[in-house]
């Protein structure tokens, strides 16, 4: 028999039922329609169309704090896609967060429930190695206390105490 449909969406008009209707919502949308047969009997039907954004990968990266350490970290943030997500890093990890990383590149592939796939690579960098040669000359009987702090790409020497004003301090830092 013949059916007539009345759709909730304003862009669709009353028409005879079609086998296929194309919808292109920009956000998740609820649709309803009424199907009416030639005898006037009707049935209300409803459905929701969920719009799934493409997968996008963002990262929070903590670089290695000092030369020679393996304390880099990366946290993956997944935007869009349809959960659950399959995560695989090139080092075999399957979690969103990596810790105790050494310098190098790490790639991650994420696949969502709709088989959308996104791959991205991050780089953990080697900090500058600070090698120091400390050459101190002081007048006889003088005392000097030094404290060296090694920060990423920065060296800081503080003279903590010096009882004699005529002491000579020479510092040489070699950044490699």
Order of alpha helices (4+ residues) and beta strands (2+ residues): beta-beta-beta-beta-beta-beta-beta-beta-beta-beta-beta-beta-beta-beta
